[in-house]
Amino acid sequence: MALWRIRATVDDRPGYLSVLTASLALRGVNILTVQVHTTEVGAVDDFLVDAPDQLTEADLRAAVERGRGRDCWVARSEARGLADQPTRVLGLAGRLVRDPDAAGESLRVLLGADAVTWRPTPAVPLGGVDETTMLLADPVGGSYELRRREPSFTPAEYARAQALVELAATVARRDADRVTLVLPDAAEVLVRPATADDLPGVLELHAGCSDRSRQRRYLSGTGHPPAARLRRLLEPVRGLTLVAMAGSGGAAEVVAMANLLGEGDEAEAALLVRDDWQRRGLGSALLRRLLGHADAAGLAAVLLHVQAGNTPMLRTVQGLNRPTSVGRDGTLLTVTVPLAPRRSGAPRQADATARARRSY
């Protein structure tokens, strides 16, 4: 027995697929997997089959045509083809999480493309697919061009490929936000976007802060928010949360957290720095990164709610050397930091040239 891939278009009418499978069965062909790609001209069925050794490509093609299949493509397959499509896609997604620059190679493996080329120019037209060429928009700038002589690309394959590219872009943006800061006293901290997995470390951060530090951060009480609220803060629907990590390996601990929570065209920023890491420049560095993210996102302003007696935080804002306006409600100050207006048509992400691309 031998493994083959068969792709054919079948009219999307009741019973037509069973006619095709019956025709293959008469030749002793065992269908191992099948994928259905819906198109405007009918359902494109993609089979992985196990066929008797004596059957040739011409025999299989004839069996498909007798089963009312058309536009038939037949090719030998390998044992790795036995992995179902969801498993293959998950494996490629895992690879991209480890190495987002492997997007081109992942696309080639996913679609069996003959060539994958990244270009710095946007896809024109804005994404699309024909029989031998697929154009994919890269969310961080540029585009991918895929070529495959046969079989023809389908809309379903285009959707899968675009989803894979968007995953790679998301991971690349995450990695771009990871930076090691060297503070004025030569201490080093890793700053990165937070995830839900950081909840235990953030709980320890709150437990290690003084009542005064927690009260200045949350403006009321001396305790810390419940775990459910902190979990939401770590991955806000609109905005960004950064954590600062000190130490290495299993000894790394969260020593600061910075939140940027968006609403409309503005966002609120807030910091919590563990007491032994205060007055070392860490809060200023975190606040500058939040403002940079807000500016890249096209926000109009960032607001900070600060107690009038929180001199260290007011000094941190002053050290930004940015124009600000201050509103007062009793002992609560609202500091507004306006951001530079974005020119019409300007890109929201400035990292389009940050990664070198190559053809595969």
For each residue, the residues with C-beta under 8 A, 3 or more apart:
1: 30 50 51 52 53
2: 50 51 52 53 55 76
3: 32 48 49 50 51 76 77 78 79 81 82
4: 48 49 50 51 57 60 74 75 76 77
5: 46 47 48 49 73 74 75 76 77 81
6: 24 46 47 49 60 64 72 73 74
7: 44 45 46 47 72 73 74 151
8: 20 44 45 64 69 70 71 72 73
9: 39 41 42 43 44 45 69 70 71
10: 16 17 20 42 43 44 45 68 69 70
11: 16 42 43 68
12: 16 38 42 43
13: 16
14:
15: 18 19
16: 10 11 12 13 19 20 68
17: 10 20 21 43 45
18: 15 21 22
19: 15 16 22 23 67 68
20: 8 10 16 17 23 24 45 64 67 68 69
21: 17 18 24 25 31 67
22: 18 19 25 26 67
23: 19 20 26 27 63 64 66 67
24: 6 20 21 27 29 31 47 49 60 63 64 67
25: 21 22 28 29
26: 22 23 63
27: 23 24 51 52 55 59 60 63
28: 25 51 52 55
29: 24 25 49 50 51 52 55 60 63
30: 1 49 50 51
31: 21 24 34 47 48 49
32: 3 47 48 49 50 82
33: 47 48 82 84 85
34: 31 45 46 47 48
35: 45 46 85 156
36: 43 44 45 46
37: 43 44 45 46 154 155 156 157
38: 12 43 44 155 156
39: 9 42 43 44 154 155
40:
41: 9
42: 9 10 11 12 39
43: 9 10 11 12 17 36 37 38 39
44: 7 8 9 10 36 37 38 39 154
45: 7 8 9 10 17 20 34 35 36 37 69
46: 5 6 7 34 35 36 37
47: 5 6 7 24 31 32 33 34
48: 3 4 5 31 32 33 34 77 81 82
49: 3 4 5 6 24 29 30 31 32 60
50: 1 2 3 4 29 30 32
51: 1 2 3 4 27 28 29 30 55 60
52: 1 2 27 28 29 55
53: 1 2
54:
55: 2 27 28 29 51 52 59 60
56: 59 60
57: 4 60 61 74 75
58: 61 62
59: 27 55 56 62 63
60: 4 6 24 27 29 49 51 55 56 57 63 64 74
61: 57 58 64 65 72 74
62: 58 59 65 66
63: 23 24 26 27 29 59 60 66 67
64: 6 8 20 23 24 60 61 67 69 72 74
65: 61 62 68 69 70 72
66: 23 62 63
67: 19 20 21 22 23 24 63 64
68: 10 11 16 19 20 65
69: 8 9 10 20 45 64 65 72
70: 8 9 10 65
71: 8 9 152
72: 6 7 8 61 64 65 69
73: 5 6 7 8 150 151 152
74: 4 5 6 7 57 60 61 64
75: 4 5 57
76: 2 3 4 5
77: 3 4 5 48 81
78: 3 81
79: 3 82
80: 83
81: 3 5 48 77 78
82: 3 32 33 48 79
83: 80 87 88 91
84: 33 87 88
85: 33 35 88 89
86: 89 90
87: 83 84 90 91
88: 83 84 85 91 92 109 110
89: 85 86 92 93 110 160 164
90: 86 87 93 94
91: 83 87 88 94 95
92: 88 89 95 96 106 109 110 164
93: 89 90 96 97 164 167
94: 90 91 97 98
95: 91 92 98 99 102 106
96: 92 93 99 100 102 103 106 164 167 168 171
97: 93 94 100 167 171
98: 94 95
99: 95 96 102
100: 96 97 103 168 169 171 172 175 355
101: 168 172 355
102: 95 96 99 105 106 168
103: 96 100 106 107 118 144 164 165 168
104: 107 108 116 117 118 144 357 358 359 360
105: 102 108 109 116 360
106: 92 95 96 102 103 109 110 164 168
107: 103 104 110 111 113 116 136 144 146 161 164 165 360
108: 104 105 111 112 113 115 116 146 360
109: 88 92 105 106 112
110: 88 89 92 106 107 160 161 164
111: 107 108 134 146 148 153 157 160 161
112: 108 109 148
113: 107 108 116 134 146 147 148
114: 147 148 149
115: 108 146 147 359 360
116: 104 105 107 108 113 144 145 146 147 359 360
117: 104 144 145 146 359 360
118: 103 104 138 142 143 144 357 358 359
119: 142 143 144 145
120: 141 142 352 353 357
121: 124 142 143
122: 126 137 141 142 143
123: 126 127 128 135 136 137 143 144 145
124: 121 135
125: 128 135
126: 122 123 137
127: 123 135 136 137 143 158 162
128: 123 125 134 135 158
129: 133 134 135 153 154 155 157 158
130: 133 134 153
131: 152 153
132: 147 148 149 150 152 153
133: 129 130 145 146 147 153
134: 111 113 128 129 130 144 145 146 147 148 153 157 158 161
135: 123 124 125 127 128 129 143 144 145 146
136: 107 123 127 143 144 145 146 158 161 162 165
137: 122 123 126 127 143 162 165
138: 118 141 142 143 144 165 169
139: 165 166 169 170 349
140: 169 172 173 349 351 352 354 355
141: 120 122 138 347 349 351 352 353
142: 118 119 120 121 122 138 352 357
143: 118 119 121 122 123 127 135 136 137 138
144: 103 104 107 116 117 118 119 123 134 135 136 138 161 165
145: 116 117 119 123 133 134 135 136
146: 107 108 111 113 115 116 117 133 134 135 136 153 161
147: 113 114 115 116 132 133 134
148: 111 112 113 114 132 134 151 153
149: 114 132
150: 73 132
151: 7 73 148
152: 71 73 131 132
153: 111 129 130 131 132 133 134 146 148 157 158
154: 37 39 44 129 157 158
155: 37 38 39 129 158 159
156: 35 37 38 159 160
157: 37 111 129 134 153 154 160 161
158: 127 128 129 134 136 153 154 155 161 162
159: 155 156 162 163
160: 89 110 111 156 157 163 164
161: 107 110 111 134 136 144 146 157 158 164 165
162: 127 136 137 158 159 165 166
163: 159 160 166 167
164: 89 92 93 96 103 106 107 110 160 161 167 168
165: 103 107 136 137 138 139 144 161 162 168 169
166: 139 162 163 169 170
167: 93 96 97 163 164 170 171
168: 96 100 101 102 103 106 164 165 171 172
169: 100 138 139 140 165 166 172 173
170: 139 166 167 173 174
171: 96 97 100 167 168 174 175
172: 100 101 140 168 169 175 176 351 354 355
173: 140 169 170 176 177 349 351
174: 170 171 177 178 192 193
175: 100 171 172 178
176: 172 173 351 354
177: 173 174 191 192 193 240 242 289 293
178: 174 175 190 191 192 193
179: 190 191 192 289
180: 188 189 190 191
181: 188 189 190 191 244 282 285
182: 186 187 188
183: 186 187 188 189 280 281 282 285
184: 280 281
185: 280 281
186: 182 183
187: 182 183 246 280
188: 180 181 182 183 246
189: 180 181 183 244 245 246 255 256 282
190: 178 179 180 181 244 245 246 252
191: 177 178 179 180 181 242 243 244 245 285 286 289
192: 174 177 178 179 242 243 245
193: 174 177 178 240 241 242 243
194: 198 202 234 235 241 242 243 257
195: 198 234 235
196: 199 231 234 235
197:
198: 194 195 201 202 234 243 254
199: 196 202 203 227 230 231 234
200: 203 204
201: 198 204 205 243 245 253 254
202: 194 198 199 205 206 230 234 243 254 257
203: 199 200 206 207 224 227 230
204: 200 201 207 208 253 254
205: 201 202 208 209 253 254 255 256 257 272 274
206: 202 203 209 214 224 225 230 272
207: 203 204 224
208: 204 205 274 275
209: 205 206 213 214 217 224 272 274 275
210: 213 214 275
211: 214 215 222
212: 215 216 222
213: 209 210 216 217 272 273 274 275 278
214: 206 209 210 211 217 218 221 222 223 224 272
215: 211 212 218 219 220 221 222
216: 212 213 219 307 310 313
217: 209 213 214 270 271 272
218: 214 215 221 224 225
219: 215 216 305 307 332
220: 215
221: 214 215 218
222: 211 212 214 215
223: 214
224: 203 206 207 209 214 218 230
225: 206 218 229 230 233
226: 229 230
227: 199 203 230 231
228: 231 232
229: 225 226 232 233
230: 199 202 203 206 224 225 226 227 233 234
231: 196 199 227 228 234 235
232: 228 229 235 236
233: 225 229 230 236 241 257 259 261
234: 194 195 196 198 199 202 230 231 241
235: 194 195 196 231 232 241
236: 232 233 239 240 241 259 260 261 262
237:
238: 261 262 263 267
239: 236 259 260 261 262 267
240: 177 193 236 259 260 290 293
241: 193 194 233 234 235 236 257 258 259 260
242: 177 191 192 193 194 257 258 286 289 290
243: 191 192 193 194 198 201 202 254 256 257 258
244: 181 189 190 191 254 255 256 257 258 273 277 282 286
245: 189 190 191 192 201 252 253 254 255
246: 187 188 189 190 252 253 255 277
247: 251 252 253
248: 251 252
249: 252
250:
251: 247 248
252: 190 245 246 247 248 249
253: 201 204 205 245 246 247
254: 198 201 202 204 205 243 244 245 257
255: 189 205 244 245 246 273 274 276 277 282
256: 189 205 243 244 271 272 273 274 277 282 283 286
257: 194 202 205 233 241 242 243 244 254 271 272
258: 241 242 243 244 269 270 271 272 286 287 289 290
259: 233 236 239 240 241 268 269 270 271 290
260: 236 239 240 241 267 268 269 290 293 294 302
261: 233 236 238 239 267 268 269 270
262: 236 238 239 266 267 294 297 299
263: 238 266 267 268
264:
265: 298 299 300 301
266: 262 263 299 300 301 302 303
267: 238 239 260 261 262 263 294 299 301 302 303
268: 259 260 261 263 302 303 304 305
269: 258 259 260 261 287 290 291 294 302 303 304
270: 217 258 259 261 304 305
271: 217 256 257 258 259 283 286 287 313 316
272: 205 206 209 213 214 217 256 257 258
273: 213 244 255 256 277 278 282 283 286
274: 205 208 209 213 255 256 277 278
275: 208 209 210 213 278
276: 255
277: 244 246 255 256 273 274 280 282
278: 213 273 274 275 282 283 312
279: 312
280: 183 184 185 187 277
281: 183 184 185 284 285
282: 181 183 189 244 255 256 273 277 278 285 286
283: 256 271 273 278 286 287 312 313 316
284: 281 287 288 316 319 320
285: 181 183 191 281 282 288 289
286: 191 242 244 256 258 271 273 282 283 289 290
287: 258 269 271 283 284 290 291 316 317 320
288: 284 285 291 292 320
289: 177 179 191 242 258 285 286 292 293
290: 240 242 258 259 260 269 286 287 293 294 302
291: 269 287 288 294 295 302 320 322 337 339
292: 288 289 295 296
293: 177 240 260 289 290 296 297
294: 260 262 267 269 290 291 297 299 302 339
295: 291 292 298 299 339 340
296: 292 293 348 349 350
297: 262 293 294 348
298: 265 295 342 348
299: 262 265 266 267 294 295 302 339
300: 265 266 338 339 341
301: 265 266 267 336 337 338 339
302: 260 266 267 268 269 290 291 294 299 336 337 339
303: 266 267 268 269 334 335 336 337
304: 268 269 270 313 317 334 335 337
305: 219 268 270 332 333 334 335
306: 310 313 314 317 332 333 334 335
307: 216 219 310 313 331 332 333
308: 328 331 332 333
309: 331
310: 216 306 307 313 314
311: 314 315
312: 278 279 283 315 316
313: 216 271 283 304 306 307 310 316 317
314: 306 310 311 317 318 333 335
315: 311 312 318 319
316: 271 283 284 287 312 313 319 320
317: 287 304 306 313 314 320 324 335 337
318: 314 315
319: 284 315 316
320: 284 287 288 291 316 317 324 337
321:
322: 291 337
323: 337 338
324: 317 320 335 336 337 338
325: 335 336 338
326: 333 334 335 336
327: 333 334 336
328: 308 332 333 334
329: 332 334
330:
331: 307 308 309
332: 219 305 306 307 308 328 329
333: 305 306 307 308 314 326 327 328
334: 303 304 305 306 326 327 328 329
335: 303 304 305 306 314 317 324 325 326
336: 301 302 303 324 325 326 327
337: 291 301 302 303 304 317 320 322 323 324
338: 300 301 323 324 325
339: 291 294 295 299 300 301 302
340: 295
341: 300
342: 298 346 348
343: 346
344:
345:
346: 342 343
347: 141 350 352
348: 296 297 298 342
349: 139 140 141 173 296 352
350: 296 347
351: 140 141 172 173 176 354 355
352: 120 140 141 142 347 349
353: 120 141
354: 140 172 176 351
355: 100 101 140 172 351
356:
357: 104 118 120 142
358: 104 118
359: 104 115 116 117 118
360: 104 105 107 108 115 116 117
